[in-house]
Amino acid sequence: MKVFVVGANGQIGKHLVDMLKASDEHTVSVMVRKQEQVEAFEKAGVEAKLVDLEGSVSDIAKAAKGCDAIVFTAGSGGHTGADKTMLIDLDGAAKTIEAAEENGIKRYIMVSAIHADSREKWGEGTPSYYMVAKHHADRILKQSDLTYTIVRPGGLLNEPGTGKISLADNISSGSIPREDVAKIIFDSLTNEHTYNRSFNVVSGADSISDALNK
Ligand SMILES: NC(=O)c1ccc[n+]([C@@H]2O[C@H](COP(=O)([O-])OP(=O)(O)OC[C@H]3O[C@@H](n4cnc5c(N)ncnc54)[C@H](OP(=O)(O)O)[C@@H]3O)[C@@H](O)[C@H]2O)c1
């Protein structure tokens, strides 16, 4: 598969790009928003497209042309307010879904957030506008004809991955290394058990492969 990674310069994104680069099965193309990021990826041998999520759907579609899957792991970041969160985490994600549809790209993996699916669990620690953005981006994806996987991680950590996770709809809290989230995305790309599924995920006792195949 040729995988188009949106948010490739981010922390999960970089882990995922490294895994895709090292893979015999996949190739990778990245979408980044700064010229210096394009140059850094190209220097590392990775195809890179300069497109901003605040730009047009047609620019995103043009950049993703020829790819077989899109991974959305972008986000406006915790330092931004509601306006950027809506523009990136909600509308930016929606634009990439439209771009996938325009290009006939069927496979789509979304990095969402734990509890984005359950409004009754919002309110503690995380701004409601962030959960609203994630919730509705996920809904738009579910209502599309794309073959989706929605990964809803708990708190993200910069520790090395352990490869051990707990994956379910009803996990109440927890955290997970970004490297493990990247591996879950990587392993989900062609794993049919993950097609048209969404799940919360935190560190736990199961191997990633066992958890995805349950
Ligand atoms: N923090 C948590 O505990 C937590 C928990 C659950 C889920 N999540 C979600 O996990 C995802 C990935 O997390 P992460 O830590 O890897 O994020 P990150 O390091 O902040 O990376 C986000 C990426 O999005 C890119 N981006 C932002 N605005 C953009 C725009 N206008 N156009 C194109 N790209 C843009 C950023 O580009 P630049 O590199 O140019 O800034 C960055 O590379 C996010 O969706 C986040 O909401 C986070």
PDBQT file of the ligand as one rigid body, heavy atoms in Angstrom, charges set to zero:
ROOT
HETATM    1  N1  LIG A 301      -1.906  14.548  23.605  1.00  0.00    +0.000 N 
HETATM    2  C1  LIG A 301      -2.632  13.503  23.948  1.00  0.00    +0.000 C 
HETATM    3  O1  LIG A 301      -2.534  12.989  25.076  1.00  0.00    +0.000 OA
HETATM    4  C2  LIG A 301      -3.611  12.906  22.949  1.00  0.00    +0.000 A 
HETATM    5  C3  LIG A 301      -4.447  11.872  23.379  1.00  0.00    +0.000 A 
HETATM    6  C4  LIG A 301      -5.266  11.253  22.428  1.00  0.00    +0.000 A 
HETATM    7  C5  LIG A 301      -5.230  11.660  21.100  1.00  0.00    +0.000 A 
HETATM    8  N2  LIG A 301      -4.415  12.690  20.698  1.00  0.00    +0.000 N 
HETATM    9  C6  LIG A 301      -4.405  13.041  19.263  1.00  0.00    +0.000 C 
HETATM   10  O2  LIG A 301      -3.345  12.334  18.639  1.00  0.00    +0.000 OA
HETATM   11  C7  LIG A 301      -2.996  12.981  17.406  1.00  0.00    +0.000 C 
HETATM   12  C8  LIG A 301      -1.493  13.016  17.192  1.00  0.00    +0.000 C 
HETATM   13  O3  LIG A 301      -0.832  13.405  18.365  1.00  0.00    +0.000 OA
HETATM   14  P1  LIG A 301       0.709  13.864  18.331  1.00  0.00    +0.000 P 
HETATM   15  O4  LIG A 301       1.124  14.004  19.738  1.00  0.00    +0.000 OA
HETATM   16  O5  LIG A 301       1.474  13.033  17.391  1.00  0.00    +0.000 OA
HETATM   17  O6  LIG A 301       0.502  15.317  17.694  1.00  0.00    +0.000 OA
HETATM   18  P2  LIG A 301       1.601  16.428  17.298  1.00  0.00    +0.000 P 
HETATM   19  O7  LIG A 301       2.964  15.980  17.632  1.00  0.00    +0.000 OA
HETATM   20  O8  LIG A 301       1.100  17.721  17.872  1.00  0.00    +0.000 OA
HETATM   21  O9  LIG A 301       1.470  16.459  15.708  1.00  0.00    +0.000 OA
HETATM   22  C9  LIG A 301       0.404  17.065  15.065  1.00  0.00    +0.000 C 
HETATM   23  C10 LIG A 301       0.836  17.381  13.651  1.00  0.00    +0.000 C 
HETATM   24  O10 LIG A 301      -0.259  18.060  13.006  1.00  0.00    +0.000 OA
HETATM   25  C11 LIG A 301       0.331  19.012  12.142  1.00  0.00    +0.000 C 
HETATM   26  N3  LIG A 301      -0.549  20.115  11.811  1.00  0.00    +0.000 N 
HETATM   27  C12 LIG A 301      -1.106  21.016  12.643  1.00  0.00    +0.000 A 
HETATM   28  N4  LIG A 301      -1.765  21.953  11.944  1.00  0.00    +0.000 NA
HETATM   29  C13 LIG A 301      -1.610  21.624  10.625  1.00  0.00    +0.000 A 
HETATM   30  C14 LIG A 301      -2.026  22.214   9.410  1.00  0.00    +0.000 A 
HETATM   31  N5  LIG A 301      -2.732  23.353   9.402  1.00  0.00    +0.000 N 
HETATM   32  N6  LIG A 301      -1.712  21.620   8.256  1.00  0.00    +0.000 NA
HETATM   33  C15 LIG A 301      -0.979  20.467   8.246  1.00  0.00    +0.000 A 
HETATM   34  N7  LIG A 301      -0.525  19.862   9.361  1.00  0.00    +0.000 NA
HETATM   35  C16 LIG A 301      -0.838  20.445  10.540  1.00  0.00    +0.000 A 
HETATM   36  C17 LIG A 301       1.513  19.558  12.933  1.00  0.00    +0.000 C 
HETATM   37  O11 LIG A 301       2.410  20.200  12.038  1.00  0.00    +0.000 OA
HETATM   38  P3  LIG A 301       3.766  20.951  12.554  1.00  0.00    +0.000 P 
HETATM   39  O12 LIG A 301       4.745  19.839  12.793  1.00  0.00    +0.000 OA
HETATM   40  O13 LIG A 301       4.112  21.822  11.410  1.00  0.00    +0.000 OA
HETATM   41  O14 LIG A 301       3.408  21.694  13.793  1.00  0.00    +0.000 OA
HETATM   42  C18 LIG A 301       2.061  18.310  13.569  1.00  0.00    +0.000 C 
HETATM   43  O15 LIG A 301       3.051  17.713  12.782  1.00  0.00    +0.000 OA
HETATM   44  C19 LIG A 301      -3.674  14.343  17.452  1.00  0.00    +0.000 C 
HETATM   45  O16 LIG A 301      -4.825  14.308  16.627  1.00  0.00    +0.000 OA
HETATM   46  C20 LIG A 301      -4.097  14.470  18.910  1.00  0.00    +0.000 C 
HETATM   47  O17 LIG A 301      -5.257  15.280  19.046  1.00  0.00    +0.000 OA
HETATM   48  C21 LIG A 301      -3.610  13.313  21.611  1.00  0.00    +0.000 A 
ENDROOT
TORSDOF 0
